[in-house]
Amino acid sequence: MATIAIVSLVLTSSARSEDTLNIDKSFGAVSGWDVGFSKSVGGCLAAATYRDRTTVWFGFAGDKPSAYIAFTNPRWASVEVDGQYDMQLVMGRTRWNGQFVGFARDTEKGVFSGNLKTEFMVELAESGGVGVFLNRNRIAALSLDGSRRALEAVLACQKAFMTAQSDTRDEGSTETKPKRSATSSGTGFYVSGNGHIVTNNHVIAECSTINVMPPGGTPVRATLVAKDKTNDLAILKTPSSPPAVPGLRTQMRLGEAVYVFGFPLTGILSTSGNFTAGAITATTGMEDDTRLAQISAPVQPGNSGGPLLDKYGNVVGVIVSKLNALNVAAATKDIPQNVNFAIKSIMAKNFLDTSGVVTSGTVSSRELQPEAIADLAKSFTVQVVCN
């Protein structure tokens, strides 16, 4: 069993507990969870209230944000403020033991634990439900439906908040700071047995060096062959030969099933790759851009440049972006879900042809099970690391 570390970062005796865990600026609802920003906590959070009046809160707090989780209920009158509680969270077959701090919020009492690893938050969100036990007595049994999407929205909110804070500090500083090396990453996929890889131009645009890494493999240096800023495409070359090369299917149909494989949210999600499913929801992009298709398969930062696959394992597009949920939320008071885009494979095929790259994959017409498509995608998809 794992242990949850505790911190009184937010809910200390010196803080006004009624000011904590409030959503001061709402970005709307995501799958039944309210998502927003808390000024007093100093970070983004999500909350959902259940029939038994228990509210689950999770988010990030502090200048160097750490994850936390809290449970509140107006019926928990016996909870002592600043009291220490050994509790257990049961998520399927996983049991997490941890020490929580008691606190008061308006007419509610609750318990809080912080300094949590983001991996724990991901596991919690993917569990589907949680049992909350105090002294071996279950005090709540909660469904966590929609919590993964809520966590994704909180992570996106927190990233935007941290970026805005960094920009504000930089603008207000007159000091000359040494330029630091930065690392970013995206996804790419092989298109030839000679080591050619397609990715997005924005993935490699700021790179001084580029490395690619297959799932569970070692990094291999890549060189830039060609780039197309207008269509956001780039071609890389490595000395490696992939185990498989996908066919590029240049047609797609509205409503057909599609799959995404890539390396989103580096350092948070699995290093072995992430596989999601969805459908073609529109055959054009924003403002009827015919170069793009809209998809419902979930994508996150880091998926850019990865393959969009059909049910035969062919590549029908190159993942390029997702709708900026925070901007839309600010305008509409609602967070859009699964509005993502891919560059059509015909654009990639034309770019490869004009760059003199001969593709070696063959378009398949044999339908595969999703797990077989995931295995196939793993064989020709790589993480693109930009330094």
C-alpha positions as semicolon CSV with decimal commas, in nm:
position;residue;x (nm);y (nm);z (nm)
1;M;0,000;0,000;0,000
2;A;0,122;0,350;-0,081
3;T;0,141;0,642;0,159
4;I;0,017;0,993;0,089
5;A;0,251;1,265;0,216
6;I;0,090;1,547;0,410
7;V;0,146;1,920;0,403
8;S;-0,044;2,209;0,562
9;L;0,045;2,430;0,267
10;V;-0,305;2,565;0,221
11;L;-0,509;2,491;0,526
12;T;-0,295;2,607;0,818
13;S;-0,426;2,745;1,143
14;S;-0,301;3,090;1,043
15;A;-0,508;3,093;0,725
16;R;-0,870;3,187;0,714
17;S;-1,020;2,851;0,631
18;E;-1,334;3,010;0,490
19;D;-1,114;3,165;0,220
20;T;-0,973;2,833;0,106
21;L;-1,107;2,594;-0,154
22;N;-1,330;2,848;-0,318
23;I;-1,355;2,881;-0,694
24;D;-1,306;3,255;-0,738
25;K;-1,298;3,247;-1,117
26;S;-1,501;2,973;-1,282
27;F;-1,417;2,823;-1,619
28;G;-1,741;2,625;-1,629
29;A;-1,825;2,258;-1,587
30;V;-1,641;1,955;-1,721
31;S;-1,832;1,626;-1,700
32;G;-2,010;1,735;-1,382
33;W;-1,703;1,893;-1,217
34;D;-1,673;2,267;-1,158
35;V;-1,331;2,389;-1,273
36;G;-1,175;2,723;-1,193
37;F;-0,909;2,927;-1,020
38;S;-0,873;3,000;-0,649
39;K;-0,698;3,324;-0,551
40;S;-0,651;3,222;-0,188
41;V;-0,505;2,884;-0,277
42;G;-0,308;3,028;-0,567
43;G;-0,391;2,763;-0,823
44;C;-0,649;2,582;-1,029
45;L;-0,889;2,326;-0,889
46;A;-1,197;2,113;-0,958
47;A;-1,487;2,024;-0,731
48;A;-1,788;1,792;-0,744
49;T;-2,065;1,750;-0,486
50;Y;-2,247;1,419;-0,439
51;R;-2,589;1,317;-0,310
52;D;-2,457;1,253;0,039
53;R;-2,338;1,619;0,034
54;T;-1,971;1,521;0,022
55;T;-1,765;1,748;-0,201
56;V;-1,439;1,627;-0,353
57;W;-1,179;1,895;-0,426
58;F;-0,850;1,851;-0,605
59;G;-0,604;2,092;-0,760
60;F;-0,269;2,266;-0,722
61;A;-0,144;2,522;-0,470
62;G;0,157;2,741;-0,401
63;D;0,430;2,920;-0,595
64;K;0,585;2,581;-0,667
65;P;0,254;2,407;-0,715
66;S;0,189;2,077;-0,545
67;A;-0,122;1,865;-0,585
68;Y;-0,377;1,822;-0,306
69;I;-0,707;1,649;-0,243
70;A;-0,978;1,736;0,008
71;F;-1,320;1,609;0,114
72;T;-1,585;1,826;0,283
73;N;-1,935;1,759;0,413
74;P;-2,168;1,974;0,630
75;R;-2,257;1,660;0,829
76;W;-1,900;1,602;0,950
77;A;-1,942;1,810;1,267
78;S;-1,703;1,591;1,468
79;V;-1,401;1,679;1,250
80;E;-1,157;1,891;1,451
81;V;-0,982;2,186;1,284
82;D;-0,608;2,108;1,258
83;G;-0,677;1,756;1,379
84;Q;-0,468;1,475;1,232
85;Y;-0,655;1,188;1,066
86;D;-0,517;0,863;0,932
87;M;-0,732;0,781;0,634
88;Q;-0,742;0,530;0,353
89;L;-0,855;0,581;-0,005
90;V;-0,959;0,265;-0,188
91;M;-0,955;0,287;-0,567
92;G;-1,034;-0,051;-0,718
93;R;-0,752;-0,278;-0,603
94;T;-0,531;0,012;-0,502
95;R;-0,526;0,137;-0,143
96;W;-0,361;0,464;-0,043
97;N;-0,291;0,535;0,323
98;G;-0,233;0,891;0,429
99;Q;-0,261;1,151;0,701
100;F;-0,513;1,429;0,649
101;V;-0,564;1,761;0,831
102;G;-0,906;1,867;0,955
103;F;-1,037;2,211;0,858
104;A;-1,354;2,419;0,845
105;R;-1,504;2,582;0,540
106;D;-1,818;2,798;0,577
107;T;-2,074;2,556;0,729
108;E;-1,870;2,249;0,637
109;K;-1,596;2,046;0,797
110;G;-1,342;1,858;0,591
111;V;-1,007;1,686;0,563
112;F;-0,717;1,779;0,342
113;S;-0,387;1,626;0,224
114;G;-0,123;1,786;0,003
115;N;0,219;1,740;-0,153
116;L;0,069;1,463;-0,361
117;K;0,245;1,331;-0,667
118;T;0,067;1,410;-0,991
119;E;0,086;1,039;-1,075
120;F;-0,142;0,977;-0,777
121;M;-0,390;1,233;-0,908
122;V;-0,390;1,064;-1,249
123;E;-0,447;0,723;-1,090
124;L;-0,729;0,864;-0,880
125;A;-0,892;1,025;-1,183
126;E;-0,869;0,703;-1,385
127;S;-1,002;0,479;-1,107
128;G;-1,372;0,544;-1,170
129;G;-1,453;0,562;-0,799
130;V;-1,309;0,596;-0,450
131;G;-1,400;0,471;-0,104
132;V;-1,294;0,700;0,182
133;F;-1,222;0,523;0,512
134;L;-1,150;0,671;0,855
135;N;-1,044;0,424;1,127
136;R;-1,156;0,144;0,896
137;N;-1,506;0,290;0,877
138;R;-1,621;0,402;0,535
139;I;-1,735;0,762;0,547
140;A;-1,795;0,807;0,174
141;A;-1,822;0,602;-0,145
142;L;-1,797;0,827;-0,449
143;S;-1,813;0,784;-0,822
144;L;-1,538;0,970;-1,004
145;D;-1,706;0,978;-1,344
146;G;-1,560;1,257;-1,556
147;S;-1,273;1,321;-1,314
148;R;-1,007;1,246;-1,575
149;R;-1,142;1,519;-1,801
150;A;-1,165;1,749;-1,503
151;L;-0,801;1,677;-1,415
152;E;-0,698;1,750;-1,774
153;A;-0,882;2,084;-1,753
154;V;-0,715;2,165;-1,420
155;L;-0,372;2,081;-1,562
156;A;-0,436;2,303;-1,864
157;C;-0,555;2,583;-1,636
158;Q;-0,251;2,549;-1,409
159;K;-0,012;2,550;-1,703
160;A;-0,170;2,871;-1,837
161;F;-0,155;3,027;-1,490
162;M;0,213;2,940;-1,440
163;T;0,299;3,072;-1,787
164;A;0,119;3,399;-1,712
165;Q;0,303;3,430;-1,380
166;S;0,638;3,369;-1,548
167;D;0,564;3,627;-1,818
168;T;0,465;3,883;-1,554
169;R;0,786;3,829;-1,356
170;D;0,999;3,853;-1,670
171;E;0,829;4,176;-1,783
172;G;0,876;4,336;-1,441
173;S;1,244;4,246;-1,408
174;T;1,528;4,470;-1,525
175;E;1,797;4,214;-1,450
176;T;1,988;4,045;-1,727
177;K;1,931;3,677;-1,676
178;P;2,142;3,400;-1,827
179;K;1,960;3,215;-2,100
180;R;1,863;2,873;-1,979
181;S;1,840;2,567;-2,196
182;A;1,484;2,439;-2,224
183;T;1,342;2,105;-2,324
184;S;1,008;2,046;-2,489
185;S;0,862;1,742;-2,653
186;G;0,608;1,623;-2,904
187;T;0,538;1,314;-3,110
188;G;0,637;1,192;-3,455
189;F;0,604;0,880;-3,668
190;Y;0,813;0,701;-3,927
191;V;0,708;0,722;-4,290
192;S;0,996;0,535;-4,452
193;G;1,227;0,245;-4,385
194;N;1,516;0,488;-4,433
195;G;1,445;0,663;-4,104
196;H;1,227;0,957;-4,215
197;I;0,985;1,091;-3,955
198;V;0,693;1,333;-3,983
199;T;0,606;1,570;-3,699
200;N;0,476;1,926;-3,653
201;N;0,691;2,225;-3,738
202;H;0,601;2,391;-3,408
203;V;0,744;2,090;-3,222
204;I;1,095;2,147;-3,362
205;A;1,087;2,519;-3,449
206;E;1,296;2,629;-3,148
207;C;1,531;2,329;-3,136
208;S;1,908;2,343;-3,134
209;T;1,923;1,964;-3,113
210;I;1,654;1,704;-3,179
211;N;1,634;1,352;-3,039
212;V;1,367;1,090;-3,100
213;M;1,286;0,806;-2,867
214;P;1,063;0,502;-2,930
215;P;0,850;0,371;-2,640
216;G;1,086;0,221;-2,386
217;G;1,386;0,282;-2,614
218;T;1,693;0,503;-2,608
219;P;1,722;0,849;-2,766
220;V;1,850;0,874;-3,125
221;R;1,976;1,200;-3,275
222;A;1,762;1,332;-3,561
223;T;1,832;1,594;-3,826
224;L;1,587;1,831;-3,986
225;V;1,526;1,754;-4,355
226;A;1,248;2,001;-4,440
227;K;0,982;2,214;-4,276
228;D;0,655;2,371;-4,384
229;K;0,556;2,657;-4,154
230;T;0,229;2,723;-4,336
231;N;0,094;2,373;-4,284
232;D;0,286;2,310;-3,960
233;L;0,475;2,005;-4,081
234;A;0,838;1,894;-4,056
235;I;1,042;1,598;-4,176
236;L;1,323;1,451;-3,967
237;K;1,583;1,189;-4,054
238;T;1,740;0,933;-3,822
239;P;1,989;0,652;-3,887
240;S;1,737;0,403;-3,745
241;S;1,504;0,174;-3,937
242;P;1,161;0,127;-3,775
243;P;1,003;-0,218;-3,721
244;A;0,703;-0,106;-3,928
245;V;0,596;0,181;-4,150
246;P;0,227;0,280;-4,179
247;G;0,040;0,342;-4,499
248;L;-0,081;0,699;-4,561
249;R;-0,449;0,688;-4,647
250;T;-0,546;1,017;-4,809
251;Q;-0,923;1,000;-4,766
252;M;-1,142;1,008;-4,458
253;R;-1,513;0,988;-4,384
254;L;-1,723;1,184;-4,139
255;G;-1,801;0,970;-3,838
256;E;-1,537;0,702;-3,894
257;A;-1,351;0,567;-3,594
258;V;-1,001;0,703;-3,540
259;Y;-0,723;0,651;-3,287
260;V;-0,438;0,865;-3,152
261;F;-0,104;0,743;-3,021
262;G;0,151;0,978;-2,869
263;F;0,340;1,106;-2,568
264;P;0,124;1,370;-2,396
265;L;0,197;1,552;-2,069
266;T;0,558;1,438;-2,039
267;G;0,652;1,365;-1,679
268;I;0,290;1,304;-1,581
269;L;0,148;1,033;-1,806
270;S;0,305;0,707;-1,917
271;T;0,644;0,715;-2,090
272;S;0,538;0,411;-2,292
273;G;0,283;0,615;-2,486
274;N;-0,085;0,700;-2,462
275;F;-0,360;0,556;-2,686
276;T;-0,703;0,720;-2,720
277;A;-1,005;0,662;-2,942
278;G;-1,263;0,886;-3,104
279;A;-1,421;0,974;-3,437
280;I;-1,395;1,220;-3,724
281;T;-1,642;1,485;-3,610
282;A;-1,587;1,725;-3,902
283;T;-1,392;1,696;-4,226
284;T;-1,274;2,056;-4,201
285;G;-1,109;2,255;-3,925
286;M;-1,172;2,597;-3,773
287;E;-1,346;2,832;-4,014
288;D;-1,381;2,543;-4,263
289;D;-1,005;2,502;-4,309
290;T;-0,990;2,216;-4,561
291;R;-0,637;2,119;-4,460
292;L;-0,763;1,999;-4,123
293;A;-1,011;1,753;-3,978
294;Q;-1,180;1,780;-3,639
295;I;-1,165;1,476;-3,412
296;S;-1,312;1,373;-3,077
297;A;-1,020;1,154;-2,969
298;P;-0,866;1,320;-2,659
299;V;-0,525;1,483;-2,712
300;Q;-0,301;1,679;-2,476
301;P;0,017;1,884;-2,500
302;G;0,282;1,645;-2,630
303;N;0,052;1,469;-2,878
304;S;0,143;1,723;-3,147
305;G;0,296;1,558;-3,454
306;G;0,161;1,214;-3,371
307;P;-0,035;0,984;-3,602
308;L;-0,412;0,982;-3,641
309;L;-0,499;0,623;-3,732
310;D;-0,799;0,457;-3,893
311;K;-0,943;0,115;-3,804
312;Y;-0,698;-0,051;-4,043
313;G;-0,389;0,101;-3,884
314;N;-0,332;0,350;-4,165
315;V;-0,236;0,710;-4,091
316;V;-0,512;0,949;-4,197
317;G;-0,377;1,260;-4,029
318;V;-0,113;1,431;-3,817
319;I;-0,226;1,559;-3,476
320;V;-0,172;1,935;-3,464
321;S;-0,371;2,105;-3,191
322;K;-0,663;2,120;-2,953
323;L;-0,906;2,405;-2,905
324;N;-0,781;2,643;-2,637
325;A;-1,027;2,552;-2,364
326;L;-0,941;2,843;-2,133
327;N;-0,990;3,106;-2,404
328;V;-1,324;2,954;-2,501
329;A;-1,424;2,927;-2,134
330;A;-1,350;3,295;-2,078
331;A;-1,578;3,384;-2,370
332;T;-1,859;3,130;-2,326
333;K;-1,841;3,028;-1,957
334;D;-1,816;2,667;-2,072
335;I;-1,517;2,441;-2,133
336;P;-1,529;2,258;-2,467
337;Q;-1,456;1,888;-2,457
338;N;-1,265;1,684;-2,713
339;V;-1,248;1,947;-2,984
340;N;-0,916;1,857;-3,144
341;F;-0,762;1,882;-3,489
342;A;-0,539;1,688;-3,725
343;I;-0,368;1,783;-4,050
344;K;-0,502;1,558;-4,324
345;S;-0,257;1,297;-4,449
346;I;-0,288;1,427;-4,807
347;M;-0,109;1,741;-4,689
348;A;0,170;1,531;-4,536
349;K;0,191;1,315;-4,848
350;N;0,226;1,619;-5,076
351;F;0,492;1,766;-4,845
352;L;0,689;1,439;-4,847
353;D;0,667;1,414;-5,226
354;T;0,791;1,771;-5,283
355;S;1,074;1,709;-5,035
356;G;1,187;1,399;-5,226
357;V;1,102;1,154;-4,948
358;V;0,970;0,820;-5,074
359;T;0,725;0,662;-4,833
360;S;0,743;0,286;-4,794
361;G;0,420;0,202;-4,613
362;T;0,132;0,023;-4,784
363;V;-0,231;0,119;-4,724
364;S;-0,411;-0,167;-4,553
365;S;-0,777;-0,270;-4,587
366;R;-0,775;-0,534;-4,312
367;E;-0,965;-0,417;-4,007
368;L;-0,782;-0,448;-3,676
369;Q;-0,893;-0,458;-3,314
370;P;-0,806;-0,141;-3,117
371;E;-0,542;-0,323;-2,912
372;A;-0,371;-0,438;-3,235
373;I;-0,377;-0,081;-3,366
374;A;-0,213;0,035;-3,042
375;D;0,061;-0,227;-3,076
376;L;0,118;-0,129;-3,439
377;A;0,130;0,242;-3,356
378;K;0,391;0,174;-3,087
379;S;0,621;0,022;-3,349
380;F;0,646;0,335;-3,566
381;T;0,571;0,626;-3,328
382;V;0,842;0,814;-3,139
383;Q;0,869;1,092;-2,885
384;V;1,039;1,398;-3,031
385;V;1,254;1,578;-2,773
386;C;1,367;1,931;-2,855
387;N;1,656;2,098;-2,671
